[in-house]
Amino acid sequence: MSKIEKYGRYVRKVGYLDIRQKIKFATKVKDRVTGELKVVPGVVEILLYHGKKLVESGFKSHTDAEKRAKEIQKL
């Protein structure tokens, strides 16, 4: 498993925190019971890391993650 698969791609640094993003693309999966092809939608995860430690996840955009990183640094 590579670093990109494990932690996501590096986007930017905000102070001592890193903003990273994982992208899973849409895939076609065959249903075992009916045999039909179904499309599983893709997912984008935006994460905050301090080194290799995950600080927070579940952001909708990079700007939301950047705002939260600045809030964490003020504490």
C-alpha positions as CSV (number, residue, x, y, z in Angstrom):
1,M,0.0,0.0,0.0
2,S,1.4,3.3,-1.0
3,K,1.4,6.6,1.0
4,I,-1.1,8.1,-1.4
5,E,-3.5,5.2,-0.9
6,K,-3.1,5.2,2.9
7,Y,-3.2,9.0,3.6
8,G,-4.5,10.6,0.4
9,R,-2.9,13.1,-1.9
10,Y,-1.3,16.2,-0.4
11,V,-3.2,19.4,-1.2
12,R,-1.7,22.2,1.0
13,K,-0.2,23.0,4.3
14,V,-1.9,25.3,6.9
15,G,0.5,26.0,9.7
16,Y,1.6,22.6,11.0
17,L,-1.4,20.8,9.6
18,D,-1.7,19.1,6.2
19,I,-4.8,19.0,4.1
20,R,-5.1,15.8,2.1
21,Q,-7.7,14.3,-0.1
22,K,-8.7,10.7,-1.0
23,I,-10.6,10.1,-4.2
24,K,-12.4,6.8,-4.9
25,F,-13.8,6.7,-8.5
26,A,-17.2,5.2,-9.5
27,T,-17.0,1.5,-10.2
28,K,-19.3,-1.1,-11.8
29,V,-20.1,-4.1,-9.5
30,K,-22.0,-7.2,-10.5
31,D,-24.8,-8.2,-8.1
32,R,-24.2,-11.8,-7.0
33,V,-27.9,-12.6,-6.6
34,T,-29.5,-11.1,-9.7
35,G,-26.4,-10.8,-12.0
36,E,-27.1,-7.1,-12.8
37,L,-24.4,-4.5,-13.1
38,K,-24.7,-1.7,-10.6
39,V,-22.8,1.5,-10.5
40,V,-21.3,2.4,-7.1
41,P,-20.8,6.2,-6.9
42,G,-17.4,7.7,-6.2
43,V,-16.4,9.4,-3.0
44,V,-14.2,12.3,-2.1
45,E,-12.8,12.5,1.4
46,I,-11.0,15.6,2.7
47,L,-8.8,15.1,5.7
48,L,-6.6,17.0,8.2
49,Y,-3.3,15.4,9.2
50,H,-0.5,16.3,11.6
51,G,2.3,14.2,10.3
52,K,0.9,10.7,10.0
53,K,-1.8,11.3,12.7
54,L,-5.3,12.0,11.4
55,V,-6.7,15.0,13.2
56,E,-10.2,15.4,11.6
57,S,-12.1,14.2,8.6
58,G,-15.4,14.6,6.8
59,F,-15.1,18.0,5.3
60,K,-17.1,19.0,2.2
61,S,-14.5,21.3,0.7
62,H,-10.9,22.4,1.0
63,T,-12.0,25.8,2.3
64,D,-13.9,24.2,5.2
65,A,-10.8,22.2,6.1
66,E,-8.6,25.3,5.9
67,K,-11.0,27.2,8.2
68,R,-11.0,24.4,10.7
69,A,-7.2,24.1,10.6
70,K,-6.9,27.8,11.4
71,E,-9.3,27.3,14.3
72,I,-7.3,24.4,15.7
73,Q,-4.1,26.4,15.6
74,K,-5.6,29.3,17.5
75,L,-6.4,27.0,20.5
